Amino acid sequence: MNAPAEDFWADVPFGPGVRRVACDANGLAALDKPEGTLSHPNGPRDEARSLVRASYDPERECFEWPGPGGSARRLWLVNRLDSATSGLILASADEALAREVRAQFKRRGVRKVYQAIVFGKPIQSSETWRDKLDVRRQSGRIRTAAGGGNLPAESRMTLVQSGSGGARISMIRLEPRTGRSHQLRVQCAKRGLPIVGDRTYGDFAANREFARRGGPRRMFLHSLGIGFEYKLGGREYAFSATAPLPAEFGCIG
């Protein structure tokens, strides 16, 4: 298929700070989402702080807005990030392509890399984390617990940098091999390495002290890189993208 015209991308009403960092000839795009931006609106009131400021169809998983001449334009959401997580999120200008890439996620065919700043320092410089998670919806929100569940979760952790100063913090690289809700946040917390700024699974006292010392107010989890292969129209394609670390991650010193 032919890539959508550049005016299509220029017409997408992206939310504040959302950037397109990669796009292929089939219309698959990698977007860099700021911290605090929703992957999609849960209702009209959320559109102003969403990835795309437009109405969202949860059944078709697509955004829709009026194009030139009153025609409807659509962009399909491929995956999601927690609003507090920044970095790469995928979208497609073609519905069939979106379905194929979503299937790659389900088949665990997508290589994902995250970077996080955590309180503490890993005992090992590199290790594989394996857990059984319990994922539930409570009062309309997803909550995940390590232990007592039956959902296998696996991630590779590598120490990148140890910080100095009053708050002992470290930067780690996380490569999830499964895609459970809140997986990385819960796996970090279970090992005494809560992500800085995590208001759900984090160390609340340490978060307050970090803020008191002038640390940026955000959750320090960033989707840094992604790569995979997919098939479309009988042909194979490779896709990869990176989203640079936000400036706030420089606080590790």
C-alpha positions as CSV (number, residue, x, y, z in Angstrom):
1,M,0.0,0.0,0.0
2,N,1.0,3.6,-0.5
3,A,2.0,5.8,2.5
4,P,-0.6,8.4,3.5
5,A,0.2,11.8,2.1
6,E,2.2,14.1,4.3
7,D,-0.8,16.4,4.7
8,F,-2.5,13.5,6.5
9,W,0.1,13.6,9.3
10,A,0.1,17.4,9.3
11,D,-3.7,17.3,9.8
12,V,-3.6,15.0,12.8
13,P,-4.6,17.0,15.9
14,F,-1.9,15.7,18.1
15,G,-1.9,16.6,21.8
16,P,0.5,19.1,23.3
17,G,4.1,17.9,23.1
18,V,3.3,14.7,21.1
19,R,5.9,14.2,18.3
20,R,6.1,11.8,15.4
21,V,9.6,10.3,15.6
22,A,9.3,7.5,12.9
23,C,7.0,6.5,10.1
24,D,7.1,3.8,7.5
25,A,5.8,3.5,4.0
26,N,2.7,1.7,5.1
27,G,1.5,4.4,7.5
28,L,2.8,2.9,10.8
29,A,4.0,5.7,13.1
30,A,5.9,5.9,16.4
31,L,4.9,8.8,18.5
32,D,6.8,10.3,21.5
33,K,4.2,10.8,24.2
34,P,4.9,13.3,27.1
35,E,4.4,12.2,30.7
36,G,0.8,13.0,31.8
37,T,-0.8,12.5,28.3
38,L,-3.5,9.9,28.0
39,S,-3.1,7.2,25.3
40,H,-6.8,7.9,24.4
41,P,-9.7,9.8,25.9
42,N,-12.1,8.0,28.1
43,G,-14.7,10.5,27.2
44,P,-15.1,14.0,25.6
45,R,-13.7,15.7,28.7
46,D,-10.4,13.9,28.3
47,E,-9.8,14.9,24.6
48,A,-7.7,17.9,25.5
49,R,-5.1,15.8,27.4
50,S,-5.1,12.9,25.0
51,L,-2.5,11.6,22.5
52,V,-4.8,12.9,19.7
53,R,-7.3,15.6,20.5
54,A,-10.3,14.0,18.8
55,S,-13.1,11.6,19.5
56,Y,-12.2,8.0,20.1
57,D,-14.0,4.8,19.2
58,P,-13.1,2.2,21.8
59,E,-14.6,-0.7,19.7
60,R,-12.5,0.1,16.6
61,E,-9.6,1.6,18.7
62,C,-9.3,4.6,16.5
63,F,-9.4,8.4,16.7
64,E,-11.7,10.3,14.2
65,W,-11.8,13.9,13.2
66,P,-13.2,15.9,10.3
67,G,-10.8,16.3,7.3
68,P,-10.9,18.6,4.3
69,G,-14.3,18.9,2.7
70,G,-16.0,17.3,5.7
71,S,-14.5,13.8,5.1
72,A,-13.7,11.7,8.2
73,R,-10.0,11.0,9.0
74,R,-9.0,8.2,11.3
75,L,-5.9,7.1,13.1
76,W,-5.8,3.7,14.8
77,L,-4.1,3.2,18.2
78,V,-1.8,0.2,18.2
79,N,-0.7,0.0,21.9
80,R,-1.0,2.0,25.1
81,L,1.1,3.5,27.8
82,D,0.0,4.6,31.3
83,S,-0.5,8.4,31.3
84,A,2.4,8.8,33.7
85,T,4.8,6.9,31.4
86,S,6.4,8.9,28.6
87,G,7.9,7.7,25.3
88,L,7.0,5.5,22.4
89,I,3.5,4.6,21.5
90,L,2.4,3.3,18.0
91,A,-0.4,4.4,15.7
92,S,-1.4,3.5,12.2
93,A,-3.2,5.3,9.4
94,D,-4.5,1.8,8.2
95,E,-6.8,-0.4,10.1
96,A,-5.5,-3.7,8.7
97,L,-1.9,-2.7,9.6
98,A,-3.0,-1.8,13.1
99,R,-4.6,-5.3,13.6
100,E,-1.4,-7.0,12.3
101,V,0.9,-5.0,14.7
102,R,-1.4,-5.6,17.7
103,A,-1.2,-9.3,16.9
104,Q,2.6,-9.0,17.1
105,F,2.3,-7.6,20.6
106,K,0.1,-10.6,21.5
107,R,2.6,-13.0,20.0
108,R,5.4,-11.3,22.0
109,G,7.1,-10.5,18.8
110,V,7.8,-6.9,19.8
111,R,11.1,-5.9,21.4
112,K,10.6,-3.1,23.9
113,V,13.1,-1.2,25.9
114,Y,12.3,1.1,28.8
115,Q,14.5,3.3,31.0
116,A,13.6,4.0,34.7
117,I,15.0,5.8,37.6
118,V,14.4,3.9,40.9
119,F,15.1,4.4,44.5
120,G,17.9,2.1,45.7
121,K,20.4,0.1,43.7
122,P,20.0,-3.4,42.2
123,I,22.0,-6.1,43.9
124,Q,22.9,-7.6,40.6
125,S,24.0,-5.4,37.6
126,S,21.8,-7.6,35.3
127,E,19.2,-10.2,35.9
128,T,15.9,-11.6,34.6
129,W,12.8,-11.0,36.7
130,R,10.1,-13.7,36.7
131,D,6.8,-13.2,38.6
132,K,3.2,-14.3,38.7
133,L,0.9,-11.3,38.7
134,D,-2.6,-10.7,39.8
135,V,-4.3,-8.0,37.6
136,R,-7.7,-6.7,38.6
137,R,-10.0,-3.8,37.9
138,Q,-11.0,-1.9,41.0
139,S,-13.4,1.0,40.9
140,G,-12.7,1.5,37.2
141,R,-8.9,1.3,37.7
142,I,-6.4,-1.4,36.9
143,R,-4.4,-2.6,39.9
144,T,-1.7,-5.3,39.7
145,A,-0.1,-7.3,42.5
146,A,3.0,-9.5,42.5
147,G,2.1,-12.9,44.0
148,G,-1.2,-14.6,44.3
149,G,-1.9,-14.4,40.6
150,N,-1.5,-16.7,37.6
151,L,-0.3,-14.3,34.9
152,P,3.4,-14.9,34.2
153,A,5.5,-11.8,33.8
154,E,9.1,-11.6,32.7
155,S,11.5,-8.7,32.3
156,R,15.3,-8.3,31.8
157,M,16.8,-5.6,34.1
158,T,20.2,-4.0,33.5
159,L,21.8,-1.3,35.7
160,V,22.7,1.7,33.6
161,Q,23.9,4.2,36.2
162,S,24.0,4.7,40.0
163,G,23.4,8.2,41.2
164,S,25.0,10.2,44.0
165,G,23.7,12.6,46.6
166,G,21.2,12.4,49.4
167,A,18.6,10.3,47.7
168,R,20.1,7.0,46.6
169,I,18.8,6.5,43.1
170,S,19.7,4.4,40.1
171,M,18.9,4.3,36.4
172,I,18.0,0.9,35.0
173,R,17.1,-0.5,31.6
174,L,14.0,-2.7,31.5
175,E,13.2,-5.1,28.6
176,P,9.7,-6.7,29.2
177,R,9.2,-10.0,27.5
178,T,5.5,-10.1,28.5
179,G,3.1,-7.2,28.5
180,R,1.0,-7.2,31.7
181,S,-0.7,-4.1,33.0
182,H,1.7,-2.1,35.3
183,Q,4.2,-5.0,35.0
184,L,7.4,-3.0,35.2
185,R,6.2,-0.8,38.0
186,V,5.1,-3.8,40.1
187,Q,8.2,-5.8,39.4
188,C,10.5,-2.9,40.4
189,A,8.5,-2.3,43.6
190,K,8.6,-6.0,44.6
191,R,12.4,-5.9,44.5
192,G,12.8,-2.9,46.7
193,L,13.4,-0.7,43.7
194,P,10.3,1.5,43.4
195,I,10.2,3.8,40.5
196,V,10.7,7.4,41.5
197,G,7.4,9.3,41.3
198,D,5.2,6.3,41.1
199,R,2.1,7.3,43.1
200,T,0.5,3.9,43.0
201,Y,3.2,1.3,43.6
202,G,6.0,3.5,44.8
203,D,7.6,4.6,48.0
204,F,5.5,7.6,49.0
205,A,7.8,8.9,51.7
206,A,10.8,8.7,49.4
207,N,8.8,10.5,46.7
208,R,8.0,13.4,49.0
209,E,11.6,13.7,50.0
210,F,12.8,13.6,46.4
211,A,10.3,16.4,45.6
212,R,11.4,18.4,48.7
213,R,15.0,18.3,47.4
214,G,13.9,19.8,44.1
215,G,13.5,16.6,42.1
216,P,11.1,16.9,39.1
217,R,7.5,15.9,39.8
218,R,6.8,13.0,37.4
219,M,7.1,9.2,37.3
220,F,10.5,8.2,35.9
221,L,9.5,5.5,33.5
222,H,10.1,6.1,29.7
223,S,9.5,3.9,26.7
224,L,12.8,4.3,25.0
225,G,12.9,1.9,22.1
226,I,10.9,-0.6,20.0
227,G,11.5,-3.0,17.2
228,F,9.7,-5.8,15.4
229,E,8.9,-7.4,12.0
230,Y,5.4,-7.6,10.5
231,K,3.7,-8.9,7.4
232,L,1.3,-6.9,5.2
233,G,0.0,-7.8,1.7
234,G,2.2,-10.8,1.5
235,R,5.4,-8.9,2.2
236,E,7.6,-8.6,5.3
237,Y,8.6,-5.3,6.8
238,A,10.9,-4.3,9.7
239,F,10.1,-1.3,12.0
240,S,12.1,0.3,14.8
241,A,12.0,3.6,16.6
242,T,13.6,5.4,19.6
243,A,12.4,8.3,21.8
244,P,15.2,10.2,23.5
245,L,15.1,10.4,27.3
246,P,13.3,13.5,28.6
247,A,15.5,16.2,30.1
248,E,14.2,15.4,33.6
249,F,16.1,12.1,33.6
250,G,19.3,14.1,33.9
251,C,18.5,14.6,37.6
252,I,20.4,11.4,38.4
253,G,23.6,13.4,38.0
